[in-house]
Amino acid sequence: MTSKLTTIAQLTPSKNKYQITTRATRIWEVPASQNERPYSLDMVLLDHEGSQIHATIPRRLINDHKENLREGVIYKIQHFEVATNTRSYRPVKATNNIIKCTPFTSIVEDNQNQPIAQHKFDDSEMTYVVGLLLVVENKRQAMTSRGSTQLRHIYIQGERKQNVRVTLWGNAAELINESTTQGTGEPTAVVITSTKVVYYEGEYQIQSTYGTKIYVNLDIQETRQLKER
């Protein structure tokens, strides 16, 4: 039976034979506690209507798909489950649904030049921040409940000219370095995705998550407005 082509907004929790065409705007591994193998491979998918959804590939299926997945590429995805998202952290809050890949899921690159945006940053999500990069501190080691890990503090100035500290944990600390602001001769605007607000070291601040990505001088309206102030 042929899957029916649908949009993200039309998905409902079920095991129906859906088919969607979406861009993988973000891809990341979710680590498992006390295990070298990741818990899952997760994605944020965006369709031509501007709707987004969180998708996850379980550990046992990662090797079937990982080598063929790249951020920014459009894929035709079919034969998957749609479930209610019960995870504590949700990179997409506009929907409570999550796509779960199964052994029957097909993910194939779509070369039909679909009109799907490269990115979508939604103010209602409150999971991303945009600002001018002020300071990038050196990396250092810190102890967590999972042991020692690296972290890096950076400081950005938001649209209201408030200075904000962002703590980048683990692999996120490698996404930016001290040379990012050197030699450009102009303000450096950053977009930091998949963040969370926590109470740390005596104050509320923004921290990275496993899904955090950092875009430097991305050509979008928000960054252009910051640099033109």
Helices and strands as residue ranges (DSSP letters): E 4-5, G 8-10, E 18-32, E 35-46, E 52-58, G 59-61, H 62-65, G 66-68, E 74-78, E 81-84, E 97-100, E 106-109, G 123-125, E 129-136, E 140-144, E 147-157, E 163-169, G 170-174, G 178-181, E 189-192, E 195-200, E 203-208, E 214-216, H 221-227
